[in-house]
């Protein structure tokens, strides 16, 4: 259970490119929140690790779409 309290780094693949994300346990409310350091402001959350990582992929896709438009 102790390992669940530490931040962990993962790689997620979006548009044939790997992005490093950091998974943070949400200690007060449960679940996890995730950020992508190479895309400032890009973050998401989920109840499970798997859900948080999937939501991170969606957030990265959306972030990249907005960057393309501007």
N, C-alpha and C positions, 0 to 999 in steps of 0.2 A: 504494500500500500504506500510505502514511502516514496517509491519512484513516481507515483501519480501526482506528487506535489512539486515535481521539478519540470521546468521548461524542457521541451524536446524539439530538435530540429528534424524536419522531414523534407523530402523533395517531392513536388507534385508536377505532373506533366500537363502543360497547357499549350496548344498550338505547336506541338512537336518540340517544345523547349521545356527544360526543367527549371523550376523556380524553387528556391529554398524558402521554407516557411518555418515559423517558430510557433509551436503549440504550447499554450499556457493553460494550466488548469484554472478554472474559475472556482476558487476555493470557497467563496461565500455562497454562491447560488448553485454550484455544481456545473458539470459540463466543462467545455473548453472554449477558449477563444484563440484565434490564430491570426498571425500577421505575416506579411511578405516584406521583409526589409528592403528589397530592391525596388519596391513600388510603394513609396511612402503614402500612408493613408489607406492602404489596402488591407482590410481586416474582415474577419467574419467570425462566426461561432457555431457551435453544435453541441448536442447533448452527449455524443460519444466521440471518440477519436476519429472514427471512420466518417461520421457525419461532418465533423468540423473540417476534415481534410477535403471532403467533397464540396463543402460550402466555400472553402478557400479557393478551389478551382473556379467556381462560379464567380467569386469576387475578382479573381485575377482576370478572367475573361472580360468581365464588365469594365474593369479598370483599363485594360488594354484597348478596348473599343473606344472609350472616352478619350484616351491619349491619341488614338488615331484621328479622331474627329477634330482635335485641337491642334 
